[in-house]
Amino acid sequence: MRVHQIGGVGFDSNIYLLIDDVITLIDAGTGMKFGVVARNMKKLGVNPEDVELLLNTHCHYDHTGGDKDFFMLADCDVAVHELEADLIRSGDQIITLAGSFFGKKLEPVEVSVELRDGDHIKLGELILEVIHTPGHTMGSVCFYERRRKLLFSGDTLFCGGVGRTDLPTSDAETLAVSLRRLSELDIDGLFPGHGPYEEKNAKKHVLDAIKYVDSQTKDTLG
């Protein structure tokens, strides 16, 4: 089992390639740098056509715009939380921020796996637990590997921050609840949707994020 970051240039989210019995991607970026992502995969001995499962942490275009490329090449299963599945299927341009923020078009993609809180996804050595963490979007999820203490957090949590809560379906108080839930997990490795990742002692980022969101919420409430 190996985990590699293979994307995150420009507007692209971080893209994580999990090389296990089931070749899996977590998020696909915008698709605007697909050639770079494909070359990075090939350096690791994996072709884009080899991807079997594409897990989306949430619906935003910078994470899902590249879904279509992998779906067309690999005919892979595409997964997203059940609350956002129809947004991907329909090619929504507003809530996904494709047109309203990025000025691009999200191509519709068939979602074959609707994720729910508590689902377990067995990839081989890795078993990912789906944790519904609304706040950045209504259908945001994190993927937690309990035995290895790894958290793929999307835009719910960064190494030194959190995702925006001023976007469609986002809510700061809901994000605070989600972060408190993550604080109950034993986390060593944190692999967020943007910025650097950390492989040891990452729990501190959850605790710092809770303090930050709580302070922002108090300021808003006066």
PyMOL CGO cylinders between C-alpha atoms (Angstrom):
from pymol import cmd
from pymol.cgo import CYLINDER

trace = [
    CYLINDER, 0.00, 0.00, 0.00, 1.33, 3.44, -0.96, 0.3, 1, 1, 1, 1, 1, 1,
    CYLINDER, 1.33, 3.44, -0.96, -0.08, 6.98, -0.78, 0.3, 1, 1, 1, 1, 1, 1,
    CYLINDER, -0.08, 6.98, -0.78, 1.16, 9.64, -3.19, 0.3, 1, 1, 1, 1, 1, 1,
    CYLINDER, 1.16, 9.64, -3.19, 0.20, 13.26, -3.79, 0.3, 1, 1, 1, 1, 1, 1,
    CYLINDER, 0.20, 13.26, -3.79, 0.12, 13.65, -7.58, 0.3, 1, 1, 1, 1, 1, 1,
    CYLINDER, 0.12, 13.65, -7.58, -1.66, 16.98, -8.06, 0.3, 1, 1, 1, 1, 1, 1,
    CYLINDER, -1.66, 16.98, -8.06, -2.26, 20.35, -6.49, 0.3, 1, 1, 1, 1, 1, 1,
    CYLINDER, -2.26, 20.35, -6.49, -1.00, 22.87, -9.07, 0.3, 1, 1, 1, 1, 1, 1,
    CYLINDER, -1.00, 22.87, -9.07, -2.78, 26.19, -9.58, 0.3, 1, 1, 1, 1, 1, 1,
    CYLINDER, -2.78, 26.19, -9.58, -6.49, 25.94, -8.82, 0.3, 1, 1, 1, 1, 1, 1,
    CYLINDER, -6.49, 25.94, -8.82, -6.31, 22.16, -8.50, 0.3, 1, 1, 1, 1, 1, 1,
    CYLINDER, -6.31, 22.16, -8.50, -7.01, 20.52, -5.18, 0.3, 1, 1, 1, 1, 1, 1,
    CYLINDER, -7.01, 20.52, -5.18, -4.50, 18.05, -3.89, 0.3, 1, 1, 1, 1, 1, 1,
    CYLINDER, -4.50, 18.05, -3.89, -4.96, 14.69, -5.60, 0.3, 1, 1, 1, 1, 1, 1,
    CYLINDER, -4.96, 14.69, -5.60, -4.00, 11.55, -3.72, 0.3, 1, 1, 1, 1, 1, 1,
    CYLINDER, -4.00, 11.55, -3.72, -3.21, 8.28, -5.46, 0.3, 1, 1, 1, 1, 1, 1,
    CYLINDER, -3.21, 8.28, -5.46, -3.64, 5.20, -3.28, 0.3, 1, 1, 1, 1, 1, 1,
    CYLINDER, -3.64, 5.20, -3.28, -1.84, 2.21, -4.74, 0.3, 1, 1, 1, 1, 1, 1,
    CYLINDER, -1.84, 2.21, -4.74, -3.45, -0.86, -3.20, 0.3, 1, 1, 1, 1, 1, 1,
    CYLINDER, -3.45, -0.86, -3.20, -5.48, -3.82, -4.45, 0.3, 1, 1, 1, 1, 1, 1,
    CYLINDER, -5.48, -3.82, -4.45, -7.97, -1.21, -5.70, 0.3, 1, 1, 1, 1, 1, 1,
    CYLINDER, -7.97, -1.21, -5.70, -6.20, 1.69, -7.44, 0.3, 1, 1, 1, 1, 1, 1,
    CYLINDER, -6.20, 1.69, -7.44, -7.93, 4.74, -5.99, 0.3, 1, 1, 1, 1, 1, 1,
    CYLINDER, -7.93, 4.74, -5.99, -7.86, 8.50, -6.32, 0.3, 1, 1, 1, 1, 1, 1,
    CYLINDER, -7.86, 8.50, -6.32, -9.04, 10.92, -3.67, 0.3, 1, 1, 1, 1, 1, 1,
    CYLINDER, -9.04, 10.92, -3.67, -10.24, 13.98, -5.58, 0.3, 1, 1, 1, 1, 1, 1,
    CYLINDER, -10.24, 13.98, -5.58, -9.36, 14.75, -9.19, 0.3, 1, 1, 1, 1, 1, 1,
    CYLINDER, -9.36, 14.75, -9.19, -8.60, 18.48, -9.31, 0.3, 1, 1, 1, 1, 1, 1,
    CYLINDER, -8.60, 18.48, -9.31, -10.08, 20.74, -11.98, 0.3, 1, 1, 1, 1, 1, 1,
    CYLINDER, -10.08, 20.74, -11.98, -8.87, 18.67, -14.91, 0.3, 1, 1, 1, 1, 1, 1,
    CYLINDER, -8.87, 18.67, -14.91, -7.00, 21.70, -16.25, 0.3, 1, 1, 1, 1, 1, 1,
    CYLINDER, -7.00, 21.70, -16.25, -3.66, 20.05, -15.35, 0.3, 1, 1, 1, 1, 1, 1,
    CYLINDER, -3.66, 20.05, -15.35, -4.67, 16.52, -16.33, 0.3, 1, 1, 1, 1, 1, 1,
    CYLINDER, -4.67, 16.52, -16.33, -1.51, 16.01, -18.41, 0.3, 1, 1, 1, 1, 1, 1,
    CYLINDER, -1.51, 16.01, -18.41, 0.70, 16.82, -15.41, 0.3, 1, 1, 1, 1, 1, 1,
    CYLINDER, 0.70, 16.82, -15.41, -1.34, 14.52, -13.17, 0.3, 1, 1, 1, 1, 1, 1,
    CYLINDER, -1.34, 14.52, -13.17, -1.15, 11.69, -15.72, 0.3, 1, 1, 1, 1, 1, 1,
    CYLINDER, -1.15, 11.69, -15.72, 2.64, 12.06, -16.01, 0.3, 1, 1, 1, 1, 1, 1,
    CYLINDER, 2.64, 12.06, -16.01, 2.99, 12.00, -12.23, 0.3, 1, 1, 1, 1, 1, 1,
    CYLINDER, 2.99, 12.00, -12.23, 0.98, 8.78, -12.13, 0.3, 1, 1, 1, 1, 1, 1,
    CYLINDER, 0.98, 8.78, -12.13, 3.07, 7.15, -14.82, 0.3, 1, 1, 1, 1, 1, 1,
    CYLINDER, 3.07, 7.15, -14.82, 6.26, 7.92, -12.89, 0.3, 1, 1, 1, 1, 1, 1,
    CYLINDER, 6.26, 7.92, -12.89, 4.79, 5.73, -10.14, 0.3, 1, 1, 1, 1, 1, 1,
    CYLINDER, 4.79, 5.73, -10.14, 3.99, 2.91, -12.54, 0.3, 1, 1, 1, 1, 1, 1,
    CYLINDER, 3.99, 2.91, -12.54, 0.26, 3.64, -12.75, 0.3, 1, 1, 1, 1, 1, 1,
    CYLINDER, 0.26, 3.64, -12.75, -1.69, 4.81, -15.81, 0.3, 1, 1, 1, 1, 1, 1,
    CYLINDER, -1.69, 4.81, -15.81, -4.85, 6.93, -15.62, 0.3, 1, 1, 1, 1, 1, 1,
    CYLINDER, -4.85, 6.93, -15.62, -6.68, 3.98, -17.20, 0.3, 1, 1, 1, 1, 1, 1,
    CYLINDER, -6.68, 3.98, -17.20, -5.79, 1.89, -14.13, 0.3, 1, 1, 1, 1, 1, 1,
    CYLINDER, -5.79, 1.89, -14.13, -7.91, 3.92, -11.72, 0.3, 1, 1, 1, 1, 1, 1,
    CYLINDER, -7.91, 3.92, -11.72, -10.78, 1.82, -10.39, 0.3, 1, 1, 1, 1, 1, 1,
    CYLINDER, -10.78, 1.82, -10.39, -12.31, 4.14, -7.80, 0.3, 1, 1, 1, 1, 1, 1,
    CYLINDER, -12.31, 4.14, -7.80, -12.49, 7.94, -7.58, 0.3, 1, 1, 1, 1, 1, 1,
    CYLINDER, -12.49, 7.94, -7.58, -13.49, 9.27, -4.17, 0.3, 1, 1, 1, 1, 1, 1,
    CYLINDER, -13.49, 9.27, -4.17, -14.60, 12.90, -3.99, 0.3, 1, 1, 1, 1, 1, 1,
    CYLINDER, -14.60, 12.90, -3.99, -14.35, 14.70, -0.67, 0.3, 1, 1, 1, 1, 1, 1,
    CYLINDER, -14.35, 14.70, -0.67, -16.99, 17.20, -1.82, 0.3, 1, 1, 1, 1, 1, 1,
    CYLINDER, -16.99, 17.20, -1.82, -18.58, 18.68, -4.92, 0.3, 1, 1, 1, 1, 1, 1,
    CYLINDER, -18.58, 18.68, -4.92, -16.50, 21.81, -5.62, 0.3, 1, 1, 1, 1, 1, 1,
    CYLINDER, -16.50, 21.81, -5.62, -15.08, 22.12, -9.11, 0.3, 1, 1, 1, 1, 1, 1,
    CYLINDER, -15.08, 22.12, -9.11, -11.45, 22.33, -7.97, 0.3, 1, 1, 1, 1, 1, 1,
    CYLINDER, -11.45, 22.33, -7.97, -11.92, 18.78, -6.63, 0.3, 1, 1, 1, 1, 1, 1,
    CYLINDER, -11.92, 18.78, -6.63, -14.34, 17.29, -9.19, 0.3, 1, 1, 1, 1, 1, 1,
    CYLINDER, -14.34, 17.29, -9.19, -13.64, 19.01, -12.51, 0.3, 1, 1, 1, 1, 1, 1,
    CYLINDER, -13.64, 19.01, -12.51, -11.19, 16.25, -13.39, 0.3, 1, 1, 1, 1, 1, 1,
    CYLINDER, -11.19, 16.25, -13.39, -13.66, 13.44, -12.66, 0.3, 1, 1, 1, 1, 1, 1,
    CYLINDER, -13.66, 13.44, -12.66, -14.77, 13.30, -16.28, 0.3, 1, 1, 1, 1, 1, 1,
    CYLINDER, -14.77, 13.30, -16.28, -11.26, 12.64, -17.60, 0.3, 1, 1, 1, 1, 1, 1,
    CYLINDER, -11.26, 12.64, -17.60, -10.74, 9.63, -15.36, 0.3, 1, 1, 1, 1, 1, 1,
    CYLINDER, -10.74, 9.63, -15.36, -14.27, 8.35, -15.87, 0.3, 1, 1, 1, 1, 1, 1,
    CYLINDER, -14.27, 8.35, -15.87, -13.91, 8.44, -19.67, 0.3, 1, 1, 1, 1, 1, 1,
    CYLINDER, -13.91, 8.44, -19.67, -10.46, 6.81, -19.66, 0.3, 1, 1, 1, 1, 1, 1,
    CYLINDER, -10.46, 6.81, -19.66, -10.86, 4.24, -16.90, 0.3, 1, 1, 1, 1, 1, 1,
    CYLINDER, -10.86, 4.24, -16.90, -14.63, 3.75, -16.59, 0.3, 1, 1, 1, 1, 1, 1,
    CYLINDER, -14.63, 3.75, -16.59, -13.97, 3.95, -12.85, 0.3, 1, 1, 1, 1, 1, 1,
    CYLINDER, -13.97, 3.95, -12.85, -16.55, 4.14, -10.10, 0.3, 1, 1, 1, 1, 1, 1,
    CYLINDER, -16.55, 4.14, -10.10, -17.13, 7.73, -9.00, 0.3, 1, 1, 1, 1, 1, 1,
    CYLINDER, -17.13, 7.73, -9.00, -18.13, 8.31, -5.39, 0.3, 1, 1, 1, 1, 1, 1,
    CYLINDER, -18.13, 8.31, -5.39, -19.41, 11.35, -3.48, 0.3, 1, 1, 1, 1, 1, 1,
    CYLINDER, -19.41, 11.35, -3.48, -21.68, 11.89, -0.50, 0.3, 1, 1, 1, 1, 1, 1,
    CYLINDER, -21.68, 11.89, -0.50, -25.32, 11.20, -1.21, 0.3, 1, 1, 1, 1, 1, 1,
    CYLINDER, -25.32, 11.20, -1.21, -26.29, 14.85, -0.61, 0.3, 1, 1, 1, 1, 1, 1,
    CYLINDER, -26.29, 14.85, -0.61, -24.09, 15.98, -3.52, 0.3, 1, 1, 1, 1, 1, 1,
    CYLINDER, -24.09, 15.98, -3.52, -24.39, 13.08, -5.94, 0.3, 1, 1, 1, 1, 1, 1,
    CYLINDER, -24.39, 13.08, -5.94, -27.03, 14.75, -8.09, 0.3, 1, 1, 1, 1, 1, 1,
    CYLINDER, -27.03, 14.75, -8.09, -24.88, 17.89, -8.37, 0.3, 1, 1, 1, 1, 1, 1,
    CYLINDER, -24.88, 17.89, -8.37, -22.15, 15.86, -10.07, 0.3, 1, 1, 1, 1, 1, 1,
    CYLINDER, -22.15, 15.86, -10.07, -24.61, 13.88, -12.20, 0.3, 1, 1, 1, 1, 1, 1,
    CYLINDER, -24.61, 13.88, -12.20, -26.28, 17.04, -13.49, 0.3, 1, 1, 1, 1, 1, 1,
    CYLINDER, -26.28, 17.04, -13.49, -23.12, 19.11, -13.95, 0.3, 1, 1, 1, 1, 1, 1,
    CYLINDER, -23.12, 19.11, -13.95, -24.31, 21.81, -11.54, 0.3, 1, 1, 1, 1, 1, 1,
    CYLINDER, -24.31, 21.81, -11.54, -22.56, 25.12, -12.17, 0.3, 1, 1, 1, 1, 1, 1,
    CYLINDER, -22.56, 25.12, -12.17, -23.57, 27.11, -9.07, 0.3, 1, 1, 1, 1, 1, 1,
    CYLINDER, -23.57, 27.11, -9.07, -23.17, 25.05, -5.91, 0.3, 1, 1, 1, 1, 1, 1,
    CYLINDER, -23.17, 25.05, -5.91, -20.06, 23.36, -7.31, 0.3, 1, 1, 1, 1, 1, 1,
    CYLINDER, -20.06, 23.36, -7.31, -18.62, 26.85, -8.02, 0.3, 1, 1, 1, 1, 1, 1,
    CYLINDER, -18.62, 26.85, -8.02, -17.72, 25.74, -11.56, 0.3, 1, 1, 1, 1, 1, 1,
    CYLINDER, -17.72, 25.74, -11.56, -19.29, 28.68, -13.34, 0.3, 1, 1, 1, 1, 1, 1,
    CYLINDER, -19.29, 28.68, -13.34, -19.96, 31.07, -10.49, 0.3, 1, 1, 1, 1, 1, 1,
    CYLINDER, -19.96, 31.07, -10.49, -16.38, 31.11, -9.14, 0.3, 1, 1, 1, 1, 1, 1,
    CYLINDER, -16.38, 31.11, -9.14, -14.00, 29.38, -11.59, 0.3, 1, 1, 1, 1, 1, 1,
    CYLINDER, -14.00, 29.38, -11.59, -15.68, 30.45, -14.84, 0.3, 1, 1, 1, 1, 1, 1,
    CYLINDER, -15.68, 30.45, -14.84, -15.56, 26.86, -16.11, 0.3, 1, 1, 1, 1, 1, 1,
    CYLINDER, -15.56, 26.86, -16.11, -18.06, 24.14, -16.97, 0.3, 1, 1, 1, 1, 1, 1,
    CYLINDER, -18.06, 24.14, -16.97, -18.46, 21.04, -14.85, 0.3, 1, 1, 1, 1, 1, 1,
    CYLINDER, -18.46, 21.04, -14.85, -19.11, 18.12, -17.15, 0.3, 1, 1, 1, 1, 1, 1,
    CYLINDER, -19.11, 18.12, -17.15, -21.80, 15.74, -15.84, 0.3, 1, 1, 1, 1, 1, 1,
    CYLINDER, -21.80, 15.74, -15.84, -20.45, 12.43, -14.56, 0.3, 1, 1, 1, 1, 1, 1,
    CYLINDER, -20.45, 12.43, -14.56, -22.38, 9.38, -13.45, 0.3, 1, 1, 1, 1, 1, 1,
    CYLINDER, -22.38, 9.38, -13.45, -21.99, 8.77, -9.73, 0.3, 1, 1, 1, 1, 1, 1,
    CYLINDER, -21.99, 8.77, -9.73, -22.13, 5.04, -9.08, 0.3, 1, 1, 1, 1, 1, 1,
    CYLINDER, -22.13, 5.04, -9.08, -21.38, 5.16, -5.35, 0.3, 1, 1, 1, 1, 1, 1,
    CYLINDER, -21.38, 5.16, -5.35, -23.31, 7.43, -3.00, 0.3, 1, 1, 1, 1, 1, 1,
    CYLINDER, -23.31, 7.43, -3.00, -21.34, 7.70, 0.22, 0.3, 1, 1, 1, 1, 1, 1,
    CYLINDER, -21.34, 7.70, 0.22, -22.92, 7.73, 3.66, 0.3, 1, 1, 1, 1, 1, 1,
    CYLINDER, -22.92, 7.73, 3.66, -21.53, 8.38, 7.11, 0.3, 1, 1, 1, 1, 1, 1,
    CYLINDER, -21.53, 8.38, 7.11, -20.04, 5.21, 8.55, 0.3, 1, 1, 1, 1, 1, 1,
    CYLINDER, -20.04, 5.21, 8.55, -19.43, 3.45, 5.22, 0.3, 1, 1, 1, 1, 1, 1,
    CYLINDER, -19.43, 3.45, 5.22, -16.24, 1.38, 5.04, 0.3, 1, 1, 1, 1, 1, 1,
    CYLINDER, -16.24, 1.38, 5.04, -14.35, 1.16, 1.75, 0.3, 1, 1, 1, 1, 1, 1,
    CYLINDER, -14.35, 1.16, 1.75, -11.91, -1.75, 1.53, 0.3, 1, 1, 1, 1, 1, 1,
    CYLINDER, -11.91, -1.75, 1.53, -9.09, -1.06, -0.91, 0.3, 1, 1, 1, 1, 1, 1,
    CYLINDER, -9.09, -1.06, -0.91, -6.79, -3.89, 0.21, 0.3, 1, 1, 1, 1, 1, 1,
    CYLINDER, -6.79, -3.89, 0.21, -4.49, -3.08, 3.11, 0.3, 1, 1, 1, 1, 1, 1,
    CYLINDER, -4.49, -3.08, 3.11, -6.31, 0.24, 3.47, 0.3, 1, 1, 1, 1, 1, 1,
    CYLINDER, -6.31, 0.24, 3.47, -9.85, 0.39, 4.81, 0.3, 1, 1, 1, 1, 1, 1,
    CYLINDER, -9.85, 0.39, 4.81, -11.28, 3.91, 4.58, 0.3, 1, 1, 1, 1, 1, 1,
    CYLINDER, -11.28, 3.91, 4.58, -14.09, 4.96, 6.90, 0.3, 1, 1, 1, 1, 1, 1,
    CYLINDER, -14.09, 4.96, 6.90, -16.41, 7.66, 5.56, 0.3, 1, 1, 1, 1, 1, 1,
    CYLINDER, -16.41, 7.66, 5.56, -17.00, 10.49, 8.02, 0.3, 1, 1, 1, 1, 1, 1,
    CYLINDER, -17.00, 10.49, 8.02, -19.62, 13.04, 7.03, 0.3, 1, 1, 1, 1, 1, 1,
    CYLINDER, -19.62, 13.04, 7.03, -18.18, 16.45, 7.96, 0.3, 1, 1, 1, 1, 1, 1,
    CYLINDER, -18.18, 16.45, 7.96, -20.56, 19.17, 6.72, 0.3, 1, 1, 1, 1, 1, 1,
    CYLINDER, -20.56, 19.17, 6.72, -19.56, 22.79, 7.11, 0.3, 1, 1, 1, 1, 1, 1,
    CYLINDER, -19.56, 22.79, 7.11, -17.50, 23.68, 4.05, 0.3, 1, 1, 1, 1, 1, 1,
    CYLINDER, -17.50, 23.68, 4.05, -20.28, 22.09, 1.98, 0.3, 1, 1, 1, 1, 1, 1,
    CYLINDER, -20.28, 22.09, 1.98, -23.33, 20.11, 3.05, 0.3, 1, 1, 1, 1, 1, 1,
    CYLINDER, -23.33, 20.11, 3.05, -21.88, 16.87, 1.68, 0.3, 1, 1, 1, 1, 1, 1,
    CYLINDER, -21.88, 16.87, 1.68, -18.24, 17.19, 2.68, 0.3, 1, 1, 1, 1, 1, 1,
    CYLINDER, -18.24, 17.19, 2.68, -16.64, 13.97, 3.86, 0.3, 1, 1, 1, 1, 1, 1,
    CYLINDER, -16.64, 13.97, 3.86, -13.32, 12.87, 5.29, 0.3, 1, 1, 1, 1, 1, 1,
    CYLINDER, -13.32, 12.87, 5.29, -11.78, 9.44, 4.77, 0.3, 1, 1, 1, 1, 1, 1,
    CYLINDER, -11.78, 9.44, 4.77, -10.16, 7.89, 7.85, 0.3, 1, 1, 1, 1, 1, 1,
    CYLINDER, -10.16, 7.89, 7.85, -7.84, 4.90, 7.93, 0.3, 1, 1, 1, 1, 1, 1,
    CYLINDER, -7.84, 4.90, 7.93, -8.13, 3.83, 11.55, 0.3, 1, 1, 1, 1, 1, 1,
    CYLINDER, -8.13, 3.83, 11.55, -5.25, 1.36, 11.78, 0.3, 1, 1, 1, 1, 1, 1,
    CYLINDER, -5.25, 1.36, 11.78, -2.72, 3.72, 10.23, 0.3, 1, 1, 1, 1, 1, 1,
    CYLINDER, -2.72, 3.72, 10.23, -4.27, 6.83, 11.79, 0.3, 1, 1, 1, 1, 1, 1,
    CYLINDER, -4.27, 6.83, 11.79, -4.52, 8.64, 8.44, 0.3, 1, 1, 1, 1, 1, 1,
    CYLINDER, -4.52, 8.64, 8.44, -7.12, 11.31, 7.65, 0.3, 1, 1, 1, 1, 1, 1,
    CYLINDER, -7.12, 11.31, 7.65, -7.90, 12.56, 4.14, 0.3, 1, 1, 1, 1, 1, 1,
    CYLINDER, -7.90, 12.56, 4.14, -9.75, 15.72, 5.08, 0.3, 1, 1, 1, 1, 1, 1,
    CYLINDER, -9.75, 15.72, 5.08, -10.69, 17.52, 1.86, 0.3, 1, 1, 1, 1, 1, 1,
    CYLINDER, -10.69, 17.52, 1.86, -11.46, 21.17, 2.64, 0.3, 1, 1, 1, 1, 1, 1,
    CYLINDER, -11.46, 21.17, 2.64, -12.84, 20.45, 6.09, 0.3, 1, 1, 1, 1, 1, 1,
    CYLINDER, -12.84, 20.45, 6.09, -9.38, 20.79, 7.62, 0.3, 1, 1, 1, 1, 1, 1,
    CYLINDER, -9.38, 20.79, 7.62, -5.97, 21.95, 6.42, 0.3, 1, 1, 1, 1, 1, 1,
    CYLINDER, -5.97, 21.95, 6.42, -2.55, 21.86, 8.03, 0.3, 1, 1, 1, 1, 1, 1,
    CYLINDER, -2.55, 21.86, 8.03, -3.01, 25.26, 9.60, 0.3, 1, 1, 1, 1, 1, 1,
    CYLINDER, -3.01, 25.26, 9.60, -6.56, 26.22, 8.71, 0.3, 1, 1, 1, 1, 1, 1,
    CYLINDER, -6.56, 26.22, 8.71, -10.04, 25.27, 7.56, 0.3, 1, 1, 1, 1, 1, 1,
    CYLINDER, -10.04, 25.27, 7.56, -12.14, 25.58, 4.43, 0.3, 1, 1, 1, 1, 1, 1,
    CYLINDER, -12.14, 25.58, 4.43, -14.27, 28.63, 3.70, 0.3, 1, 1, 1, 1, 1, 1,
    CYLINDER, -14.27, 28.63, 3.70, -17.75, 28.87, 5.17, 0.3, 1, 1, 1, 1, 1, 1,
    CYLINDER, -17.75, 28.87, 5.17, -19.12, 31.73, 3.07, 0.3, 1, 1, 1, 1, 1, 1,
    CYLINDER, -19.12, 31.73, 3.07, -20.05, 29.57, 0.07, 0.3, 1, 1, 1, 1, 1, 1,
    CYLINDER, -20.05, 29.57, 0.07, -23.28, 27.84, -1.01, 0.3, 1, 1, 1, 1, 1, 1,
    CYLINDER, -23.28, 27.84, -1.01, -24.39, 25.21, 1.58, 0.3, 1, 1, 1, 1, 1, 1,
    CYLINDER, -24.39, 25.21, 1.58, -21.51, 26.08, 3.93, 0.3, 1, 1, 1, 1, 1, 1,
    CYLINDER, -21.51, 26.08, 3.93, -21.92, 27.01, 7.59, 0.3, 1, 1, 1, 1, 1, 1,
    CYLINDER, -21.92, 27.01, 7.59, -19.35, 27.88, 10.25, 0.3, 1, 1, 1, 1, 1, 1,
    CYLINDER, -19.35, 27.88, 10.25, -21.24, 26.48, 13.22, 0.3, 1, 1, 1, 1, 1, 1,
    CYLINDER, -21.24, 26.48, 13.22, -21.77, 23.19, 11.40, 0.3, 1, 1, 1, 1, 1, 1,
    CYLINDER, -21.77, 23.19, 11.40, -18.06, 23.06, 10.57, 0.3, 1, 1, 1, 1, 1, 1,
    CYLINDER, -18.06, 23.06, 10.57, -17.24, 23.52, 14.26, 0.3, 1, 1, 1, 1, 1, 1,
    CYLINDER, -17.24, 23.52, 14.26, -19.38, 20.47, 15.09, 0.3, 1, 1, 1, 1, 1, 1,
    CYLINDER, -19.38, 20.47, 15.09, -17.59, 18.45, 12.38, 0.3, 1, 1, 1, 1, 1, 1,
    CYLINDER, -17.59, 18.45, 12.38, -14.18, 19.46, 13.70, 0.3, 1, 1, 1, 1, 1, 1,
    CYLINDER, -14.18, 19.46, 13.70, -15.11, 18.38, 17.21, 0.3, 1, 1, 1, 1, 1, 1,
    CYLINDER, -15.11, 18.38, 17.21, -16.05, 15.02, 15.82, 0.3, 1, 1, 1, 1, 1, 1,
    CYLINDER, -16.05, 15.02, 15.82, -12.63, 14.74, 14.13, 0.3, 1, 1, 1, 1, 1, 1,
    CYLINDER, -12.63, 14.74, 14.13, -10.96, 15.66, 17.43, 0.3, 1, 1, 1, 1, 1, 1,
    CYLINDER, -10.96, 15.66, 17.43, -12.18, 12.34, 18.84, 0.3, 1, 1, 1, 1, 1, 1,
    CYLINDER, -12.18, 12.34, 18.84, -10.07, 10.43, 16.29, 0.3, 1, 1, 1, 1, 1, 1,
    CYLINDER, -10.07, 10.43, 16.29, -6.48, 9.31, 16.73, 0.3, 1, 1, 1, 1, 1, 1,
    CYLINDER, -6.48, 9.31, 16.73, -4.73, 11.09, 13.85, 0.3, 1, 1, 1, 1, 1, 1,
    CYLINDER, -4.73, 11.09, 13.85, -1.06, 10.94, 12.88, 0.3, 1, 1, 1, 1, 1, 1,
    CYLINDER, -1.06, 10.94, 12.88, -1.18, 11.67, 9.14, 0.3, 1, 1, 1, 1, 1, 1,
    CYLINDER, -1.18, 11.67, 9.14, -3.28, 14.53, 7.75, 0.3, 1, 1, 1, 1, 1, 1,
    CYLINDER, -3.28, 14.53, 7.75, -3.77, 14.75, 3.97, 0.3, 1, 1, 1, 1, 1, 1,
    CYLINDER, -3.77, 14.75, 3.97, -5.88, 17.86, 3.23, 0.3, 1, 1, 1, 1, 1, 1,
    CYLINDER, -5.88, 17.86, 3.23, -7.49, 19.15, 0.06, 0.3, 1, 1, 1, 1, 1, 1,
    CYLINDER, -7.49, 19.15, 0.06, -5.02, 22.03, -0.32, 0.3, 1, 1, 1, 1, 1, 1,
    CYLINDER, -5.02, 22.03, -0.32, -1.57, 22.91, 0.93, 0.3, 1, 1, 1, 1, 1, 1,
    CYLINDER, -1.57, 22.91, 0.93, 1.01, 20.71, 2.64, 0.3, 1, 1, 1, 1, 1, 1,
    CYLINDER, 1.01, 20.71, 2.64, 0.29, 17.41, 4.32, 0.3, 1, 1, 1, 1, 1, 1,
    CYLINDER, 0.29, 17.41, 4.32, 1.70, 16.09, 7.56, 0.3, 1, 1, 1, 1, 1, 1,
    CYLINDER, 1.70, 16.09, 7.56, 2.58, 12.50, 8.37, 0.3, 1, 1, 1, 1, 1, 1,
    CYLINDER, 2.58, 12.50, 8.37, 3.12, 12.67, 12.14, 0.3, 1, 1, 1, 1, 1, 1,
    CYLINDER, 3.12, 12.67, 12.14, 1.35, 14.22, 15.14, 0.3, 1, 1, 1, 1, 1, 1,
    CYLINDER, 1.35, 14.22, 15.14, -1.33, 15.86, 13.00, 0.3, 1, 1, 1, 1, 1, 1,
    CYLINDER, -1.33, 15.86, 13.00, -3.99, 15.93, 15.71, 0.3, 1, 1, 1, 1, 1, 1,
    CYLINDER, -3.99, 15.93, 15.71, -2.74, 19.38, 16.74, 0.3, 1, 1, 1, 1, 1, 1,
    CYLINDER, -2.74, 19.38, 16.74, -4.19, 20.82, 13.53, 0.3, 1, 1, 1, 1, 1, 1,
    CYLINDER, -4.19, 20.82, 13.53, -7.68, 19.67, 14.51, 0.3, 1, 1, 1, 1, 1, 1,
    CYLINDER, -7.68, 19.67, 14.51, -7.43, 21.27, 17.94, 0.3, 1, 1, 1, 1, 1, 1,
    CYLINDER, -7.43, 21.27, 17.94, -6.06, 24.53, 16.51, 0.3, 1, 1, 1, 1, 1, 1,
    CYLINDER, -6.06, 24.53, 16.51, -8.84, 24.58, 13.92, 0.3, 1, 1, 1, 1, 1, 1,
    CYLINDER, -8.84, 24.58, 13.92, -11.52, 24.22, 16.60, 0.3, 1, 1, 1, 1, 1, 1,
    CYLINDER, -11.52, 24.22, 16.60, -10.11, 27.20, 18.49, 0.3, 1, 1, 1, 1, 1, 1,
    CYLINDER, -10.11, 27.20, 18.49, -10.02, 29.26, 15.31, 0.3, 1, 1, 1, 1, 1, 1,
    CYLINDER, -10.02, 29.26, 15.31, -13.56, 28.45, 14.20, 0.3, 1, 1, 1, 1, 1, 1,
    CYLINDER, -13.56, 28.45, 14.20, -14.92, 29.01, 17.71, 0.3, 1, 1, 1, 1, 1, 1,
    CYLINDER, -14.92, 29.01, 17.71, -13.27, 32.44, 17.84, 0.3, 1, 1, 1, 1, 1, 1,
    CYLINDER, -13.27, 32.44, 17.84, -14.66, 33.39, 14.43, 0.3, 1, 1, 1, 1, 1, 1,
    CYLINDER, -14.66, 33.39, 14.43, -18.16, 32.25, 15.40, 0.3, 1, 1, 1, 1, 1, 1,
    CYLINDER, -18.16, 32.25, 15.40, -18.04, 34.27, 18.64, 0.3, 1, 1, 1, 1, 1, 1,
    CYLINDER, -18.04, 34.27, 18.64, -16.91, 37.36, 16.71, 0.3, 1, 1, 1, 1, 1, 1,
    CYLINDER, -16.91, 37.36, 16.71, -19.80, 36.95, 14.28, 0.3, 1, 1, 1, 1, 1, 1,
    CYLINDER, -19.80, 36.95, 14.28, -22.31, 36.58, 17.11, 0.3, 1, 1, 1, 1, 1, 1,
    CYLINDER, -22.31, 36.58, 17.11, -20.88, 39.67, 18.79, 0.3, 1, 1, 1, 1, 1, 1,
]
cmd.load_cgo(trace, "trace")
